């Protein structure tokens, strides 16, 4: 609501202001008198009453590490269920925060705060085992969850945003709620354990535990996406994290002495049962290995990779190939799409004299890139998911085997970020992002992005962007055009069967038949043949696509 109403910048200011108000209110509250801490009678005197051992701090560290690594993997997987849009992360995060709050409340209500240290250590192990088993069971649920969510969404006709949000919130909760509750329960338990072992006040003990937990969370967030997913994959990564949680609980049980024979036996049995569950429960994630989840079309899987920045898959459906990233169709290789991709590459180079440098933002199957590289230009191709390079050869017929060309380089980066930091200016920039509703692409349809592109174009440079018609409300479609027009007064809107293209330039575009025919005559034979494949041999073949120019828009 806030982003849509006030924009990203002002929403950030609003959030900061709310945080400041909360801080000021907290400062006005009188501090309660802290009662002296009384250790349970069964507890022996601590060896060091002021400094927690580094070994103990390992447990809140691991709790944070596992929790955030899991969150990264959950978000990557659940976008196939809750859809890859601007609020997908919010849905998953809301469920996790709710679970943490419920777990902490549960500990406050009935946690073993007055139990002995060994008993608390055993409860910690059991809590981790419950979380681990829930994670392992969720691997089988993932493959069914989408169909359940889709059926419920269809029953409410996908019309009421609040009801649809609740359905997706519930779907994510099936996977995330129990592990999050276990984490929320375990953190105050570790605070109590630290207080039992030292003379720290509640505030000091909580600060120590939460600092170790936060440090682990930071490393977990980095490791989950950059190491675990590309190294182990989504499924195996979740299994490893689940077993690591149980392993941490078992180690704590033996660290806190005396464990006792009964507690040790129970702890070992709980750990063994979790390992057996990990061996016996189904662990394969097939959710991302189906082409069209909405029409239940499987297709033949030609390529599949779970990389650090996205899950890339290529499917064969009859004579048509499709590339998906994170379950979103990116490259449909049907005739209309291929013609649009090629026009996206050729158009900015036909609307100016002697272009030399080009930036292609979003590579996909390389069809637009292949069209551009046929010209006598050097190309920087930027994609936030570099694994698409290994999938491009499946589209060799459509992209002209661009993988073998030498006049381009792949830059693994976010396209907007690259434009910000790169000192280069370009004669042509193309943007073939995913749908504006997608979580990773909406910012490429903002005024800030268009201003950045405008600044990076040469004086006669041309910018072309794909703008879909499907799944776009009329007001959203028109708002994108108006935003584009506010930065590029020299604007064209082209209609290509199923899609539209926005063209922007700093200078008036040469739209006369004579000028375009001259440019068509100047291109090399390879470009001419590629244009003929999409039915573009003379100026009228190009001009027919234009439905509005700047003043009409």
Phi, psi and omega in degrees: 000311184295316181297316182294325185275318188246350182088166185295314185297310183289330175296321177298318178296320179297316179298318179296320179295319178298317178299319180296319179297316178301318179298315180295319178298318180296323181291335180279347182281135178290142180280132179286149176288129182271124178288147178303141182279125181248121180283150175303148183301327185287347188279134175282163180294140180289148180288332179218113189275358185237332187242119176290147179288151177298328179297320179294320181295343177298328186286312173295329176299311181294324178299315177292319180301309182296318182298314182284325175298319177297319181299319178298315180292320178299314181300316180299322184277320186287343177297340175285347180255311185266002178082148182269082180226186189292342181249010179298312180298322180298321180296311181296316181296321179299318178296317181295316179295322177297319178296317178300317180295316179296319179296317179295319177298320180297321178294318179297326184281319187215019180288161183279055185294334181259006181283168177289163179302313179300323178294318177298321178297321178294319178297321177300316179297315180298320178299315179295325179293320177298316178298317182297314180296320178298320178296316181294319178294325182297334180299323176284327181290327181309318186289342179257342191294324182296315181299320179297314180296319180297317180298316179294321179296320180292328179293331176262009175063018178056018188266321184271113187297326182290315179295320178296321178297320179295321178299314181290325176298318178293322179297316179293326181295328179304324183270319194262336193295310184295312176300322179293320177297320179298320179293318177296327177287322187288328186295309176295333175297318178292327175298315178299318179299319179295319178297324178295327185272342184225179177261021181293146173290165178304319181296317181294316180297317179297319180298318180295313181296315183290329177292318176296320179296318181293321178296318176296322179297319180299312180291326178295320179297319179290315184291322182303312183277322187268342183239302188297312183296307180292331183276317186249336186091169184295309184295305181297326177299318178294321179297314180298318180293323178296315179291327177295323178297316179293320178300320177297320179296321180292320178296317179299323179299322181276337179287318181278112183248155356277132181289323181085149184296317183294313181296320179298316180298314179298317181298316180295319180295319179296317179296315180298319179297322179294318179296319178299318178299321179296327180282324189266327183288145178296139186236356183281131175266111178259358185305320184267004183256013172253141182289296187246100182291336186279330179248008175059040178261123185275307184072171177265124182280114181266330185208139179208127178212129175263095184262181183294330187245000178173158176260114185256133178221145175236131182239150173252121179238093186066240179264001184252137175255150180225138174247130176239147172233121183053045175071008179254130179294119180255319185228094170274126186263035172279172191299313183296320181293315180298318179298320180293315179301317181291320178296323177302324179279318184282324191304309183295339180274340177274345184262019176205163182268130171049058175291149182236324185237138183225142171245124175254112180263112183088112188268315181059231179276000175083014183288313175297317178300319179298321178295317182295315185290349174287339176279167180275071183222165170252141191233132166258116180254117185250129176213135181284346178244088185293345179295346178297336180301320181284346178266346186295331184292343175289343178250029182303321180295324182278324184261007177067034181051049183298337180301335182269356182279155186248000184264024177215159175223146179266129178246116180278096182195164170287130186301319180294316180297319180298317179298325181295318188265341182282136177278352186286152171241151189234147175284332179214140175228130175243147178227108178246063182285173173285187185301143179304338179282344184291146186298328185264000188237344186301327183291346178276004176240025182256162178297324180297319179292316180298322177295323178295316177299315181303319181289334183266358176275145171291173187300325179256017184290159182229138178243133178231133180228138175285134178227113185284157173260331184283147178055035178235121172294148183304317182294325179290317179299313181292328180292326176295315180298316180297320179296316178300315183294331181292338181258324182244090177301327176275092188233143171234149171238121181248143177248124183236072176070291183246346189228172173232157177235136174259132179240129179230148180209161176279327183248158176306139184274143179282091186256013177281152179300323181295316182295318181289319178299323178295318179294323178295327179285337183275340185289159181284172186296325181293319177294318181300318179294322179293322178292323178296327179298332179255017173076030182242099182239343180216172187301322182296330178295331177273316184296335181293338181284339186283122179250335176215147170246186187308302182300322180292325178294000000 
